[in-house]
């Protein structure tokens, strides 16, 4: 019985080591398509963070259809006849918000990520 338990434990340890090795290989894979996929994933995560940071998740109670509809409306406004002025306004607001957040993080007692 003890021998069976030892074999079972060794098998589990071997399986765990195999999973760790495979995970390390995935993290260090440098093939072009893997790097492009990793970069795209990071970009999409950052964009999702902006949706969260803008307060849309809380505002819509995490309703994906509402968030998507709001983003479609924003895109339509950006493509309208006065789209360039709308885009400039959004850019100024965004830069001010980023700067205000950076200033808050730089002050003593401010939280930094």
C-alpha positions in Angstrom: 0.0 0.0 0.0 2.8 2.4 0.9 4.5 1.6 -2.4 1.3 2.5 -4.3 1.0 5.8 -2.4 4.6 6.6 -3.1 4.1 5.9 -6.8 1.0 8.0 -6.9 2.8 10.9 -5.2 5.7 10.6 -7.6 3.3 10.6 -10.6 1.6 13.8 -9.3 4.9 15.5 -8.7 6.1 14.5 -12.2 2.8 15.9 -13.7 3.3 19.2 -11.8 6.8 19.5 -13.0 5.7 18.8 -16.6 3.1 21.6 -16.3 5.6 24.0 -14.9 8.0 23.3 -17.7 5.3 23.7 -20.3 4.2 27.0 -18.8 7.8 28.3 -18.7 8.2 27.3 -22.4 5.0 29.2 -23.3 6.2 32.3 -21.4 9.5 32.3 -23.2 8.3 31.3 -26.7 9.7 33.8 -29.1 8.2 32.8 -32.4 6.8 35.7 -34.3 3.2 34.8 -34.2 3.4 34.1 -30.4 4.9 37.5 -29.8 2.3 39.2 -32.0 -0.5 37.4 -30.2 1.0 38.3 -26.7 1.3 42.0 -27.8 -2.3 42.0 -29.1 -3.5 40.5 -25.9 -1.7 43.1 -23.8 -3.1 45.9 -25.9 -6.7 44.5 -25.5 -6.2 44.2 -21.8 -5.0 47.8 -21.6 -8.1 49.0 -23.6 -10.3 47.1 -21.2 -8.6 48.8 -18.4 -9.5 52.2 -19.9 -13.2 51.2 -20.1 -12.9 50.3 -16.4 -11.0 53.5 -15.5 -13.6 55.6 -17.3 -16.2 54.3 -15.0 -18.3 52.6 -17.7 -18.3 49.2 -15.9 -19.8 50.6 -12.7 -22.1 53.0 -14.6 -23.6 50.2 -16.6 -23.5 47.6 -13.9 -21.2 45.6 -16.0 -23.8 45.2 -18.8 -21.8 44.3 -21.9 -24.5 45.3 -24.4 -24.8 48.7 -22.8 -21.0 49.3 -22.8 -20.8 48.1 -26.5 -23.7 50.4 -27.4 -22.1 53.3 -25.7 -18.8 52.7 -27.5 -20.7 52.4 -30.9 -22.2 55.8 -30.1 -18.8 57.3 -29.3 -17.4 55.9 -32.5 -20.3 57.3 -34.6 -19.7 60.7 -33.0 -16.0 60.5 -33.8 -16.9 59.7 -37.5 -19.4 62.5 -37.8 -18.8 65.8 -39.8 -17.3 67.5 -36.8 -15.4 64.4 -35.9 -11.9 66.0 -35.8 -13.0 68.5 -33.2 -14.7 65.8 -31.2 -11.5 63.7 -31.3 -9.4 66.7 -30.3 -11.8 67.4 -27.3 -11.6 63.7 -26.2 -7.8 63.8 -26.5 -7.5 66.9 -24.3 -9.9 65.4 -21.7 -8.0 62.1 -21.7 -4.6 63.8 -21.3 -5.9 66.0 -18.5 -7.3 62.9 -16.7 -4.0 61.0 -17.1 -2.1 64.0 -15.9 -4.4 64.5 -12.9 -4.1 60.8 -12.0 -0.3 61.0 -12.3 -0.2 64.1 -10.1 -2.4 62.3 -7.5 0.0 59.3 -7.6 3.0 61.5 -7.2 1.7 63.3 -4.1 2.7 61.9 -0.7 0.2 59.3 0.3 -1.0 58.8 -3.3 -1.4 55.3 -4.4 0.9 54.0 -7.2 0.2 50.9 -9.2 
